[in-house]
Amino acid sequence: MACLSFSASSVLPKHSGSPQMQQGRFRNVVQAEAPGWRKSLAIAWRFLFHKPADSVPAAPVPVAALTAAQLQAAAEGSLWRLGHSTLLMKLQGGLWLTDPVFSQRASPMQWMGPKRFHAPPIRLEDLPPIAGVILSHDHYDHLDHAAIRALAPKVRHFITPLGVGDRLIEWGVAAAKVQQLDWWQSVEVEGVQLIATPAQHFSGRSLGDRNRSLWASWVLLSGELRLFFSGDTGYHADFRRIGERYGPFDVTMVETGAYDPQWPDVHMQPEETLQAHLDLRGRSLLPIHNGTFDLALHAWSEPFERIVQLAEARGVSTLTPVMGAQVSLAQPRPTARWWRSAAAAAD
């Protein structure tokens, strides 16, 4: 009897039909510059030995505690920032979470790695049922294994870029709950239309799985509300295309933090965040990816200060709510510059 053998190259990788995949890995439209071992070593050296003292707040970050009863009683179109890129929104009567991270550290191990500046405004176990979780990519500060496992029984839908959903299923999430989208694909879930849109970033949770799953930004259309969630991204030309196709947006939730001139392709400087908001034709800008973890070499409060000053100079409305404070997405009101009080309390 003949013995059949298959080489690794004869088996197509999952999602190989995606235009974003090449030779088994996902890629950006404009390829990012590979840092190389010398640059990577230099960055690691700066993190270990030249970290500025003010990259971590010297006084407690204010947090407005939340209860399940408050969430359930809140008005349609409410938003609460829970930390970093974790946002909770009430849309079409259901609660939606983005990139839920509740662990103490954004790390594969909870005894080392970036530690939270503040506790989440509500504990995972206290959250009411969740209509959907929206994931942007699989990095540890956006995809929290412990949180996904705890949330799985109370979440009805997980919406992810290609490949990220496969990881959730491996972790025990029911496959029937998971929907994976490529860029420009859309799905309607419980009255909310979600469109996966391009981002310029990368993926991976270990040395061997870089770019095996896709990264994405998201457009959310709920009734009259038009919302944009950036996930992680460098500045790219498709912001304008997204704005033309789906804008104007009531609120853009765009990354502003963990940036540095040494990694310009995958995270935006505040000037680029503002330009992305303008490209998207946004009305109010809510800067995210800041205020919770120490992931860069800038002062922890610098992203807030820079984006607020830049936006004021261009007449752009910014939303910088205290973690846990309620915001109306349809009619947002001015929010406090809370980080200034935290900095003053430390002096």
C-alpha positions in Angstrom: 0.0 0.0 0.0 1.4 3.4 -1.0 2.2 5.8 1.8 1.0 9.4 1.2 3.0 12.3 2.6 2.3 16.0 2.6 4.9 18.7 2.9 4.0 21.7 5.1 3.9 23.9 1.9 1.1 21.8 0.4 -1.3 22.7 3.2 -2.8 26.1 2.7 -2.9 28.3 5.9 -6.2 29.4 7.3 -7.7 32.4 5.6 -5.3 32.1 2.7 -8.0 33.6 0.4 -7.6 37.0 2.1 -6.0 39.7 -0.1 -4.2 40.8 3.1 -2.3 37.4 3.3 0.9 36.6 1.5 3.0 33.5 2.0 1.0 32.5 5.1 1.2 35.8 6.9 -0.9 38.9 6.9 0.6 42.2 5.8 0.0 45.9 5.7 -0.8 47.8 2.5 2.4 49.8 3.1 5.0 47.5 4.5 6.5 48.6 7.9 10.2 48.8 8.2 11.7 45.8 10.0 13.5 47.0 13.1 16.4 44.5 13.0 18.2 43.1 15.9 20.3 46.1 16.6 17.4 48.5 16.8 15.4 46.1 18.8 18.2 45.7 21.3 18.6 49.5 21.6 14.9 49.9 22.3 15.0 47.2 24.9 18.1 48.9 26.5 16.2 52.2 26.7 13.2 50.4 28.3 15.3 48.7 30.9 17.8 51.4 31.8 16.6 54.8 30.6 12.9 54.8 31.4 11.7 58.3 32.5 10.3 58.4 36.1 7.1 60.1 34.9 6.1 57.2 32.6 4.1 56.0 35.6 1.7 58.3 37.5 3.0 59.3 41.0 -0.5 59.6 42.4 -3.6 57.4 42.0 -5.5 57.7 38.7 -9.1 58.7 39.4 -11.7 56.0 38.6 -15.5 56.3 38.8 -16.8 53.0 40.1 -19.6 51.3 38.0 -22.3 48.8 38.9 -24.3 46.5 36.7 -27.5 48.3 37.7 -26.0 51.6 36.4 -25.1 50.0 33.1 -28.5 48.5 32.6 -30.3 51.7 33.4 -28.1 53.9 31.3 -29.5 55.6 28.2 -29.0 54.3 24.7 -25.7 55.6 23.1 -23.8 55.7 26.4 -20.1 55.0 26.6 -17.8 54.2 29.5 -14.0 54.1 29.2 -12.8 51.2 31.3 -9.1 51.7 30.6 -6.5 51.6 27.7 -8.5 50.5 24.7 -11.3 48.9 26.6 -14.6 50.7 26.0 -18.1 49.7 27.0 -21.0 51.1 24.9 -24.7 50.7 25.0 -26.0 50.2 21.5 -29.4 49.0 20.4 -30.2 48.2 24.0 -27.2 45.9 24.4 -23.7 46.3 25.9 -20.7 46.1 23.6 -17.0 45.8 24.7 -13.9 46.7 22.7 -10.6 44.9 23.4 -11.5 43.9 27.0 -8.4 43.8 29.2 -9.0 43.4 32.9 -5.9 41.6 34.1 -3.3 43.3 36.3 -0.6 43.1 33.7 -0.6 43.3 29.9 1.7 40.4 29.6 1.8 36.6 29.1 2.7 36.3 32.8 1.1 38.1 35.7 4.3 38.4 37.7 6.1 40.7 35.3 5.3 43.1 32.4 3.3 46.4 32.2 1.2 46.8 35.3 -2.1 48.7 35.4 -2.1 52.2 36.8 -5.7 51.7 38.1 -8.3 49.0 38.7 -11.1 48.6 36.2 -14.2 50.6 37.1 -16.2 47.4 37.3 -15.0 43.8 38.0 -15.4 41.2 35.3 -17.7 39.1 37.4 -20.0 42.1 38.0 -20.6 42.9 34.3 -24.2 42.2 33.1 -24.8 40.1 30.0 -22.8 41.5 27.0 -24.2 41.6 23.5 -20.8 41.6 21.8 -17.1 41.9 22.2 -15.2 43.6 19.4 -11.5 42.7 19.0 -8.9 44.7 17.0 -5.9 42.3 17.2 -4.2 39.7 19.5 -1.6 41.7 21.4 -1.6 41.3 25.2 -2.8 44.8 25.9 -5.8 44.1 23.6 -6.6 40.4 24.0 -6.6 39.2 27.6 -6.9 35.4 27.8 -8.3 35.5 31.4 -10.9 38.1 30.5 -12.0 36.2 27.4 -12.4 33.0 29.4 -14.4 34.8 32.1 -16.5 36.7 29.6 -17.4 33.8 27.3 -20.5 32.6 29.2 -22.1 36.0 29.3 -21.1 37.3 25.8 -23.5 36.5 22.9 -21.1 37.4 20.0 -17.4 37.9 19.5 -16.5 39.9 16.4 -12.8 39.6 15.3 -10.4 40.1 12.4 -9.4 36.9 10.6 -7.4 34.5 12.7 -8.1 36.1 16.1 -11.4 34.2 16.3 -9.5 31.0 15.7 -7.6 31.7 18.9 -10.7 32.3 20.9 -12.2 29.0 19.7 -8.9 27.3 20.8 -9.4 28.9 24.2 -12.9 27.4 24.6 -15.2 30.0 23.2 -18.1 28.4 21.3 -17.4 28.6 17.6 -21.1 29.6 17.0 -20.4 32.8 18.9 -17.4 33.9 16.8 -17.5 35.8 13.6 -14.2 36.7 11.8 -14.0 39.4 9.2 -11.5 40.6 6.6 -11.0 44.3 5.9 -14.1 45.9 4.3 -16.3 43.0 5.2 -19.4 43.7 7.4 -21.9 41.9 9.6 -25.0 43.0 11.3 -25.4 41.8 14.9 -28.4 42.6 17.1 -29.1 45.8 15.2 -25.5 47.0 15.0 -23.6 47.0 11.7 -19.9 46.3 12.2 -17.4 46.8 9.4 -13.8 45.7 9.7 -11.6 48.4 8.2 -7.9 48.6 7.5 -5.2 49.4 10.2 -1.4 49.6 9.9 0.0 47.4 12.6 1.1 43.7 13.2 0.0 40.8 15.4 1.5 37.9 17.4 1.7 36.7 21.0 5.0 34.7 20.7 8.2 34.6 18.7 6.8 32.2 16.2 3.3 33.6 15.3 4.0 37.1 14.1 1.3 38.2 11.6 -0.5 34.9 11.6 -3.7 36.8 12.5 -5.1 40.0 11.0 -5.4 43.4 12.8 -8.3 45.8 12.1 -10.0 49.0 12.9 -13.9 49.0 13.2 -16.8 51.1 12.0 -19.9 50.7 14.1 -23.3 51.9 12.8 -26.1 51.9 15.3 -29.3 53.7 14.4 -28.2 57.3 13.7 -24.9 56.8 15.5 -21.7 56.5 13.4 -18.6 55.4 15.4 -15.0 54.5 14.6 -12.7 52.5 16.8 -9.1 52.5 15.6 -7.5 49.6 17.5 -3.7 50.0 17.2 -2.4 51.6 14.0 0.1 53.8 12.4 -1.1 56.6 10.2 -2.3 55.4 6.8 -4.1 56.6 3.6 -7.2 54.4 4.2 -8.4 56.8 7.0 -9.6 59.1 4.3 -11.2 56.2 2.4 -13.0 55.1 5.6 -14.2 58.7 6.2 -15.5 59.0 2.6 -17.4 55.7 2.8 -18.8 55.8 6.3 -18.4 59.3 7.7 -19.0 61.7 9.1 -18.5 60.0 12.5 -20.2 61.2 15.7 -17.2 60.0 17.7 -13.9 58.6 16.7 -12.0 56.5 19.3 -8.5 56.7 18.1 -5.2 55.6 19.6 -3.0 58.3 21.2 -0.3 56.7 23.3 2.6 54.3 23.4 4.1 56.2 20.5 7.8 56.8 19.8 9.9 58.0 16.8 11.6 54.6 16.9 8.4 52.8 15.9 6.6 55.2 13.6 4.9 52.7 11.4 2.7 51.0 14.0 1.6 53.7 16.4 0.7 57.4 15.7 2.1 60.5 17.1 -0.6 62.9 18.4 -0.3 65.0 15.3 -1.2 61.9 13.2 -4.1 61.0 15.5 -5.6 64.4 14.9 -5.1 64.1 11.1 -6.7 60.6 11.2 -9.7 62.1 13.0 -10.0 64.8 10.3 -9.6 62.3 7.5 -12.4 60.3 9.1 -14.6 63.4 9.2 -15.1 63.0 12.9 -17.0 65.4 15.1 -15.6 64.4 18.6 -12.3 62.7 19.2 -11.9 60.3 22.1 -8.2 59.4 22.5 -7.5 55.9 23.6 -4.6 53.5 24.2 -3.3 55.7 27.1 -3.8 56.2 30.9 -3.6 52.5 32.0 -0.3 50.8 31.0 3.3 52.0 30.7 4.1 50.9 27.2 6.4 53.6 25.9 9.1 56.1 26.8 7.0 59.3 27.1 5.4 60.7 30.3 2.1 58.9 31.1 0.1 62.1 30.8 1.8 63.4 27.6 -0.6 61.8 25.1 -3.5 63.6 26.8 -1.8 67.0 26.9 -0.5 66.9 23.3 -3.7 65.8 21.6 -5.9 68.2 23.6 -3.6 71.2 22.7 -3.4 70.1 19.0 -7.2 69.6 18.8 -7.9 73.0 20.5 -5.7 74.7 17.9 -7.8 73.2 15.1 -11.2 73.6 16.8 -11.7 69.9 17.3 -13.8 68.7 20.3 -12.0 66.1 22.5 -13.5 63.7 25.0 -11.2 62.7 27.9 -13.6 61.1 30.5 -12.4 59.8 33.8 -12.2 56.0 33.7 -15.7 54.8 34.4 -17.5 58.1 33.8 -20.5 58.0 31.5 -20.4 59.8 28.1 -23.2 60.4 25.6 -22.1 59.4 22.1 -24.9 61.4 20.5 -24.6 64.6 22.5 -21.2 64.5 24.3 -20.5 67.2 26.8 -17.1 68.7 27.7 -15.0 66.4 29.9 -12.6 67.2 32.7 -8.8 67.3 32.2 -8.5 64.8 35.0 -4.8 63.9 34.4 -3.8 67.4 35.4 -5.3 67.0 38.8 -3.6 63.6 39.2 -0.2 65.2 38.3 -0.8 68.1 40.6 -1.6 65.8 43.5 1.8 64.1 43.0 3.8 67.3 43.3 
